[in-house]
Amino acid sequence: MLRLFAGFCLLLAAGPMCGQSARIEDIGIHGHYRFGIPVSVRVQLANPTAQPIAVALQFRLESGHSGTLTDVFSQSVTMPANSQVELDVPLVFRNTYMGNGYGRFLVLEARSPAGLFAYDKRDLNGGASNFVLILCNDDQACRQAEALFTITTSADEQADAQRGAQPSYIFVPSREPLPDWWAYAAAEYVVLARPPSSLSSTQQLSLEGYMRQGGRLVLPESLMGDSSFLAPYRQGAASGKAELIGLGQLYRFAALDSQLASLFGRNNHQPVGPAFWQALPGSGIMKYSRSRLAINFHFPRFAWLLWWLAAYILAVGLLNFTLLNRYDRREWGWATVPAIAILFSIGLYISSSSQRPKSLQLDEVAVYHLDDSSSLAASSIGLRVSTPHHADLTLSAPPGLLWDNPRDMPRDDFGLGISLNNADTNHGWNIQLGPLQQFPLQLSQWSFADFDFLGIRQFPGTVSHPDATHLLNRTGQSFRQAVYLDHDAIYSLGPVPAGALVDLAASPHRRLSPADLAQMTFNYNLDAPPLKGSSLQDLLENNAALASHFSPGNGAFVGIAGGPVPEIDLVDRSFIHKSYALTIVAIKAAAP
């Protein structure tokens, strides 16, 4: 009955009888979204009363089958008096909702101190198609661009369409730029078919952030006008070829014409989506860096157990009875065999648990990707929470970071045992999104949990070549160690303070053959042992080689520093906090 009344209130659009209202305006981008990556859910809130109210929003991702997981996301907001606002909330629709045959639903409940006042339920029946977002100024421009892209297809795709096959892409025109970079996550491409000057600085930053975090941004130069938007990357004639920037790609075409439209033909179709959807190089760097810098614990491998068993058999069956036979004390075997077994058990326990967590610890590894033309960086934050005992914990993170955990948490590779503290929702996610993000979790003894976040960070400056033989560090960061990789050599720079001018000619270096570069690039080992002390050269060299992918044929600076991300915390717990910041800068070759 209460839900029917709340739905009636929504139909009345916050009339005087009902007061406050809340409803879902959009899921994804005009109803297009993907499972397994962040989805922007737009909620419209109204408070027509003369008093401000605190509103608790709860989003539930449900399946029509009662035995499946239910995920809960919560957000708290304060509504001013006589106000109406739109709120974009980042949710993740897990992949396990797909194909269960029972239907999928997003439920919104809004509560004030007086109780539930709004209820909205939407069927999640989309999210499967590849789509290209076209940002245009007016309806006519949107229709023209959509028609151009739809008509300009290859002959093969036209023949496929006649047979009823699905096109490579669906084209989604929109006059509404999104305020947050992560809201573009599901789009395979974003075509900016309007002057950047018509966008606010926040909207321009969102587009650039989407590109740097793995998206594909397409610019028709004839529509760009005299704009500073991405000016360092828009020098020279537009070639239509992809330029790697951060983790993403920038395409520049002369005009919004058939040449640009051919990018979306079947012959050019690229099934690899944004960084959210596929494991791009940044993901490998994070996994590798966290495996070397954060605490690790593994059960003994089978070969290791076989060696212990062989040693035990040798000690009991050969050494023990040889000595007892020699001294004619074979009856002592009733005591020596159990004694040896106890000693081996103690040794086995000590050896196998030597790397176990010994205290509650939070390891933080940040990886920043930028280049020498801009100080804006795509950031990846990898956290590892470890405990020596069973613990109920709550991880807290600032709202500016986007939670991008592996697709189906909880899962086995989070350590020896982890579950989210959510007994009322079949052990699904139970996440507080704001004002601070909070993630409750339960850790078993000797276990750890990994959390991943994405963001955009503005540095004071970048690392660049003032001339052919020097590097200038204007990032504001003091690096404990750094390396520089160019096309045929790797330089060990040692400590690089903020503002330092590094002389490459005076730095120790070694020449690299093409075979060396290939081996460094592809042969990094995720099972390598954790680094001890300050020995970071191996870590930096391997990551430098990976970073060279972002600027082929040019250089890559890689430096490591400290400094935790503010507001990352374990709520109401004392713990050891270790932080590492890895900065990777793609650098163009300097003129001789």
C-alpha positions in Angstrom: 0.0 0.0 0.0 2.9 2.4 0.9 4.5 1.7 -2.5 1.3 2.4 -4.3 1.0 5.7 -2.5 4.6 6.6 -3.3 4.0 5.9 -7.0 0.9 8.0 -6.9 3.0 10.9 -5.5 5.4 10.6 -8.5 2.5 10.9 -10.9 1.4 14.0 -9.2 4.9 15.5 -9.7 5.3 16.6 -6.1 1.9 18.2 -5.6 1.0 19.7 -2.2 -0.5 16.5 -0.9 2.6 14.5 -1.4 5.4 17.0 -0.9 8.9 15.7 -1.9 9.4 13.4 -4.9 12.2 11.4 -6.5 12.3 9.5 -9.7 14.8 8.0 -12.2 15.2 10.2 -15.2 17.7 8.2 -17.2 19.9 5.1 -17.0 23.2 5.4 -18.8 23.2 7.7 -21.9 19.6 7.9 -23.1 19.0 4.4 -22.0 22.2 3.0 -23.4 24.6 1.4 -20.9 26.7 -1.7 -20.3 26.9 -4.2 -17.5 30.1 -4.5 -15.6 31.2 -0.9 -15.9 30.1 2.3 -14.2 26.6 3.5 -15.2 25.3 7.0 -14.7 21.8 7.0 -13.2 20.1 10.4 -13.3 17.6 11.0 -10.5 15.3 14.0 -10.3 14.6 15.2 -6.8 12.0 17.8 -5.8 11.3 19.5 -2.4 8.5 22.0 -2.8 8.3 22.6 1.0 9.6 25.6 2.8 12.1 23.5 4.8 15.3 21.8 3.8 15.3 18.1 4.2 17.8 15.3 4.4 17.1 12.6 1.8 18.5 9.0 1.8 18.4 7.4 -1.6 18.7 3.7 -1.9 19.3 1.9 -5.2 18.7 -1.8 -5.4 19.8 -4.0 -8.3 17.5 -7.0 -8.3 16.7 -10.0 -10.3 13.3 -11.6 -10.8 14.7 -14.7 -9.2 14.7 -14.6 -5.4 17.9 -16.7 -5.1 20.2 -14.3 -6.9 22.3 -11.5 -5.5 20.9 -8.1 -4.7 23.2 -5.1 -4.7 22.5 -2.0 -2.7 23.9 1.5 -3.3 23.0 4.3 -0.9 23.5 8.1 -1.3 22.6 10.9 1.2 21.8 14.4 0.0 20.4 17.5 1.5 17.6 19.2 -0.4 17.2 23.0 0.0 13.8 24.4 0.5 11.7 25.0 -2.6 14.2 23.3 -4.9 14.4 20.8 -7.7 17.7 19.2 -8.7 19.1 16.4 -10.9 21.7 14.1 -9.5 24.0 11.7 -11.4 24.8 8.6 -9.4 27.5 6.1 -10.5 26.3 2.5 -10.2 27.8 -0.8 -11.4 25.5 -3.4 -12.9 27.3 -6.6 -12.3 27.6 -9.1 -15.2 25.9 -11.9 -13.2 22.6 -10.1 -13.9 22.9 -11.0 -17.5 21.1 -14.0 -19.0 19.5 -15.3 -15.8 16.1 -15.5 -17.5 14.2 -13.9 -14.7 14.5 -10.2 -15.6 16.6 -7.4 -14.1 15.4 -4.4 -12.2 16.7 -1.1 -10.7 14.7 0.0 -7.7 14.9 3.5 -6.2 13.6 4.3 -2.7 13.8 7.8 -1.3 13.4 8.4 2.4 13.2 11.6 4.6 13.2 11.6 8.4 9.4 11.2 8.1 9.8 7.9 6.2 9.6 6.6 2.6 8.2 9.2 0.2 9.1 7.9 -3.3 9.5 4.5 -5.0 10.5 3.9 -8.6 11.3 0.7 -10.4 12.8 0.3 -13.9 13.4 -2.8 -16.0 17.0 -3.2 -17.0 16.6 -4.7 -20.5 19.3 -2.7 -22.4 23.0 -2.4 -22.2 24.0 -4.9 -24.9 24.8 -2.8 -28.0 27.9 -0.9 -29.1 27.0 2.8 -29.5 28.6 6.0 -30.7 27.5 9.2 -28.8 27.2 12.3 -31.0 27.3 15.6 -29.1 25.6 18.3 -31.2 24.1 21.7 -30.8 20.6 21.4 -32.0 18.1 18.8 -33.3 18.8 19.5 -37.0 22.6 19.0 -36.5 21.9 15.8 -34.6 19.7 14.4 -37.3 22.2 15.2 -40.0 25.1 13.6 -38.2 23.1 10.5 -37.3 21.9 10.2 -41.0 25.5 10.6 -42.3 26.9 8.0 -40.0 24.1 5.5 -40.7 24.2 5.9 -44.5 27.9 5.9 -44.9 28.6 2.2 -44.4 30.6 -0.4 -46.2 28.9 -2.5 -48.9 29.3 -5.5 -46.7 27.5 -3.9 -43.9 24.6 -2.8 -46.2 24.3 -6.4 -47.4 24.4 -7.6 -43.8 21.6 -5.1 -42.9 19.4 -6.4 -45.7 19.8 -9.9 -44.1 18.6 -8.5 -40.8 22.0 -8.4 -39.1 22.7 -5.9 -36.5 24.9 -2.9 -37.5 28.4 -2.4 -36.0 27.2 0.6 -34.0 24.1 2.4 -32.9 24.4 6.1 -33.2 23.0 8.1 -30.3 22.7 11.9 -30.9 22.5 14.1 -27.8 22.4 17.8 -27.1 23.3 17.3 -23.4 27.0 17.1 -22.5 27.6 15.1 -19.4 29.1 16.7 -16.3 31.3 13.8 -15.2 33.9 12.0 -17.2 32.8 8.5 -16.0 29.3 9.1 -17.4 30.6 8.6 -20.9 32.1 5.2 -19.9 29.7 3.0 -22.0 30.3 4.8 -25.3 32.7 3.2 -27.8 33.3 6.7 -29.3 32.2 10.2 -28.5 31.9 12.5 -31.5 32.1 16.2 -30.6 29.9 17.7 -33.4 29.7 21.2 -31.8 32.2 23.9 -30.9 34.0 23.3 -27.7 33.3 27.0 -26.8 29.7 26.0 -26.4 30.7 23.7 -23.5 31.6 24.8 -20.0 35.1 24.2 -18.6 33.7 21.3 -16.5 32.1 19.7 -19.6 35.3 20.1 -21.5 37.2 18.5 -18.7 34.8 15.6 -18.6 35.3 14.9 -22.3 39.1 15.0 -21.8 38.9 12.8 -18.7 36.8 10.2 -20.6 39.5 10.1 -23.3 42.4 9.9 -20.9 40.8 7.0 -19.0 40.5 4.9 -22.2 37.7 6.4 -24.3 37.8 7.4 -28.0 37.1 11.1 -28.7 36.5 12.2 -32.3 36.9 15.8 -33.4 35.8 17.3 -36.8 38.1 20.3 -37.0 35.8 22.3 -39.1 33.4 22.5 -36.2 36.0 23.2 -33.5 36.5 26.9 -34.2 39.2 28.9 -32.5 39.3 26.9 -29.2 42.0 26.0 -26.7 40.3 22.6 -26.2 43.1 20.0 -26.5 45.2 22.6 -28.3 48.5 20.8 -27.8 47.2 17.7 -29.6 45.5 19.6 -32.5 48.6 20.9 -34.3 49.0 20.2 -38.0 46.5 18.8 -40.4 43.9 16.3 -39.3 44.9 12.8 -40.4 42.0 10.7 -39.2 44.4 8.4 -37.4 44.3 7.6 -33.7 46.7 9.5 -31.4 47.3 7.8 -28.1 46.7 10.1 -25.2 46.8 8.7 -21.7 44.9 5.4 -21.9 42.6 6.6 -24.7 42.6 7.7 -28.3 42.0 11.0 -30.1 40.8 11.1 -33.7 40.9 14.3 -35.8 39.1 14.7 -39.1 38.9 17.7 -41.3 35.1 17.8 -41.3 32.0 15.9 -40.4 31.9 14.0 -43.6 31.9 10.6 -45.1 35.6 10.1 -44.3 34.9 10.5 -40.6 31.8 8.3 -40.9 33.8 5.5 -42.5 35.5 5.2 -39.1 32.4 3.3 -38.0 32.2 1.0 -40.9 32.5 -2.8 -40.5 36.0 -2.7 -41.9 37.2 -0.4 -39.2 35.1 -1.9 -36.4 37.1 -2.3 -33.2 35.4 -4.5 -30.6 37.7 -3.2 -27.9 35.8 -0.7 -25.7 37.0 1.9 -23.2 39.4 1.1 -20.4 36.4 0.2 -18.2 35.5 -2.7 -20.4 38.7 -4.3 -21.5 42.0 -5.0 -19.7 44.2 -2.2 -21.2 47.9 -1.7 -20.4 47.1 0.4 -17.4 45.3 -2.5 -15.7 48.4 -4.7 -16.1 50.6 -2.0 -14.7 48.4 -1.7 -11.6 48.3 -5.4 -11.1 52.0 -5.7 -11.5 52.8 -2.7 -9.3 50.5 -3.8 -6.5 51.8 -7.4 -6.6 55.4 -6.0 -6.0 54.6 -3.2 -3.6 51.7 -4.4 -1.4 51.6 -7.2 1.0 51.2 -10.7 -0.5 50.3 -14.1 0.9 49.9 -17.3 -0.9 49.2 -20.9 0.1 52.3 -23.1 -0.4 52.4 -24.5 -3.9 52.1 -28.3 -4.6 55.8 -28.6 -5.5 56.8 -26.9 -2.3 54.7 -29.4 -0.3 56.2 -32.3 -2.2 59.7 -31.2 -1.2 58.7 -31.0 2.5 57.1 -34.5 2.3 60.2 -35.9 0.6 62.4 -34.4 3.4 60.1 -35.8 6.1 60.2 -39.3 4.6 64.0 -39.1 4.3 64.3 -37.9 7.9 61.9 -40.5 9.4 62.5 -43.5 7.1 66.2 -43.3 6.4 68.1 -41.0 8.8 66.0 -41.8 11.9 66.1 -45.6 11.7 69.7 -45.7 10.4 70.8 -44.0 13.6 68.5 -46.1 15.8 69.8 -49.2 14.2 73.4 -48.1 14.6 73.0 -47.6 18.4 70.7 -50.5 18.8 67.8 -48.4 20.1 65.1 -49.2 17.6 62.4 -49.1 20.4 63.1 -45.4 20.7 61.3 -45.0 17.3 58.0 -44.8 19.3 59.2 -41.4 20.6 61.5 -40.2 17.7 58.9 -40.6 14.9 56.3 -38.4 16.7 59.0 -35.9 17.7 60.2 -35.6 14.1 56.6 -35.2 12.9 56.0 -32.4 15.5 59.3 -30.6 14.5 58.4 -30.8 10.8 54.9 -29.5 11.5 56.3 -26.6 13.3 58.8 -25.9 10.5 56.1 -26.3 7.9 53.8 -23.8 9.7 56.6 -21.2 10.2 57.8 -21.5 6.7 54.4 -21.4 5.0 53.1 -18.5 7.1 56.3 -16.3 7.0 54.6 -13.8 4.7 51.3 -13.8 6.5 49.8 -10.4 7.5 51.0 -9.6 11.0 48.9 -6.5 11.5 45.9 -4.7 10.0 47.4 -2.9 7.0 46.2 -0.7 4.1 48.5 -0.6 1.1 47.8 2.1 -1.5 49.3 2.1 -5.0 48.5 5.0 -7.2 49.4 5.0 -10.9 49.2 8.3 -12.9 49.4 8.5 -16.7 50.1 11.8 -18.3 52.3 13.2 -21.1 54.7 16.1 -21.7 51.9 18.3 -23.3 49.5 18.4 -20.4 49.6 18.2 -16.6 46.2 16.4 -16.5 46.6 12.8 -15.5 44.4 9.7 -15.6 44.8 8.1 -12.2 44.3 4.5 -11.0 44.2 3.9 -7.3 44.7 0.3 -6.1 44.1 -0.5 -2.4 44.8 -3.7 -0.6 43.4 -4.3 2.9 45.0 -7.2 4.8 44.5 -8.6 8.3 46.0 -11.3 10.5 42.6 -12.1 12.1 38.9 -12.2 11.2 37.8 -8.6 10.9 34.6 -6.6 10.1 35.9 -3.5 8.4 34.6 -0.4 6.6 36.8 1.2 3.9 36.2 4.9 3.3 37.1 6.8 0.1 36.5 10.4 -1.1 33.6 11.0 -3.5 35.9 12.2 -6.3 37.2 8.7 -7.0 35.2 6.3 -9.1 34.9 2.8 -7.7 36.0 0.4 -10.4 36.4 -2.9 -8.6 36.7 -6.2 -10.5 33.5 -7.0 -12.2 31.9 -9.5 -9.9 33.0 -8.9 -6.3 33.2 -10.9 -4.1 35.3 -13.5 -5.9 38.1 -16.0 -5.1 41.1 -13.9 -6.2 40.6 -11.4 -3.3 42.8 -13.5 -1.0 41.9 -16.4 1.3 38.4 -15.2 2.1 36.3 -12.1 1.7 32.6 -11.2 1.7 30.7 -7.9 1.8 28.9 -7.3 5.1 25.4 -7.5 3.7 23.4 -10.3 5.3 20.0 -8.8 4.3 20.7 -8.9 0.6 22.1 -12.3 -0.1 25.7 -11.2 0.3 25.6 -8.7 -2.6 27.3 -5.3 -2.5 26.2 -2.8 0.1 27.9 0.5 -0.7 27.5 4.0 0.6 28.2 6.4 -2.2 28.1 9.7 -0.4 29.0 12.1 1.1 31.9 9.7 1.7 32.1 6.3 -0.1 32.0 3.5 2.3 32.5 -0.2 1.6 31.8 -2.7 4.4 33.6 -6.0 4.1 34.4 -9.1 6.2 37.9 -10.5 6.0 38.9 -14.0 7.1 42.2 -14.7 9.0 45.3 -14.1 6.9 43.4 -12.6 4.0 43.3 -9.5 1.9 40.8 -7.6 -0.3 41.7 -5.4 -3.3 39.8 -2.2 -4.2 40.3 -0.2 -7.4 39.3 3.4 -8.1 39.7 5.7 -11.1 40.0 9.4 -11.2 41.5 12.5 -12.9 44.3 14.5 -11.2 45.7 17.9 -12.2 49.4 18.2 -11.5 51.1 21.6 -11.3 53.1 20.6 -14.3 54.6 17.7 -16.1 58.0 16.2 -17.1 59.4 17.4 -20.4 62.5 17.9 -22.5 63.8 21.5 -22.3 66.5 20.3 -24.7 67.8 17.0 -26.2 69.8 15.9 -23.2 67.8 17.1 -20.2 64.5 16.4 -18.4 62.7 19.0 -16.3 60.4 17.8 -13.4 57.6 20.2 -12.9 55.1 17.8 -11.5 55.5 19.1 -8.0 56.5 15.5 -6.9 59.8 14.5 -5.4 60.5 11.0 -6.7 62.5 8.6 -4.6 63.7 6.8 -7.8 63.1 7.3 -11.4 64.0 5.9 -14.8 63.8 7.2 -18.4 63.3 5.0 -21.3 63.9 6.2 -24.9 63.9 4.3 -28.2 67.2 2.5 -27.5 68.4 3.0 -23.9 67.1 3.1 -20.3 68.5 5.7 -17.9 68.7 5.2 -14.1 68.0 8.7 -12.7 68.0 8.0 -9.0 66.2 10.5 -6.8 64.5 13.3 -8.8 63.4 16.2 -6.5 60.5 18.5 -7.5 61.8 21.2 -10.0 65.0 19.2 -10.7 66.7 19.5 -14.1 68.2 16.0 -14.9 71.2 15.6 -17.2 70.6 12.4 -19.1 74.2 12.4 -20.4 75.5 12.2 -16.9 73.0 9.5 -15.8 73.9 5.8 -15.7 72.3 4.0 -18.6 72.4 0.9 -20.7 71.6 0.4 -24.4 68.7 -1.7 -25.4 68.2 -3.8 -28.5 64.8 -4.2 -30.1 64.7 -7.7 -28.6 65.4 -6.3 -25.1 62.6 -3.8 -25.5 60.2 -6.6 -26.6 61.2 -8.8 -23.7 60.8 -6.0 -21.2 57.4 -5.0 -22.6 55.7 -8.3 -22.6 57.6 -10.5 -20.1 56.7 -8.9 -16.8 55.8 -11.4 -14.1 52.7 -10.9 -11.9 54.0 -13.7 -9.6 57.3 -11.9 -9.0 58.2 -11.6 -5.3 57.4 -8.4 -3.4 60.1 -5.7 -3.5 62.1 -5.3 -0.3 63.4 -2.0 1.0 64.0 0.7 -1.7 65.0 -1.7 -4.5 62.7 -0.3 -7.2 64.8 -0.5 -10.3 63.2 -3.7 -11.6 59.7 -2.4 -11.0 60.4 0.9 -12.8 62.1 -0.7 -15.8 59.3 -3.0 -16.5 56.7 -0.3 -16.1 58.7 2.1 -18.3 58.6 -0.5 -21.1 54.8 -0.7 -20.7 54.5 3.0 -20.7 56.3 3.2 -24.1 53.1 1.9 -25.6 51.4 5.2 -24.9 53.9 7.1 -27.0 55.4 4.8 -29.7 58.9 5.6 -30.7 59.3 8.3 -28.1 60.3 8.3 -24.4 58.7 7.4 -21.1 59.6 8.8 -17.7 58.6 6.6 -14.7 59.1 7.8 -11.1 57.9 6.5 -7.8 57.0 8.7 -4.8 55.0 8.5 -1.6 52.0 10.4 -0.4 48.6 8.8 0.3 45.3 9.9 -1.3 43.5 12.1 1.2 40.4 10.6 3.0 41.2 7.0 2.2 40.7 5.3 5.6 39.6 2.3 7.5 36.8 3.7 9.7 37.4 3.6 13.5 40.4 1.3 13.2 44.1 1.6 13.9 46.2 0.3 11.0 49.5 0.5 9.2 49.2 2.7 6.0 51.8 2.3 3.3 51.4 4.4 0.1 53.3 4.5 -3.3 52.6 6.8 -6.2 53.9 5.7 -9.7 53.9 8.5 -12.2 54.3 7.6 -15.9 54.9 10.4 -18.4 55.0 9.8 -22.2 57.5 12.2 -23.6 58.0 13.2 -27.2 61.5 12.9 -28.6 63.4 16.2 -28.2 64.8 18.0 -31.2 68.6 17.5 -31.4 
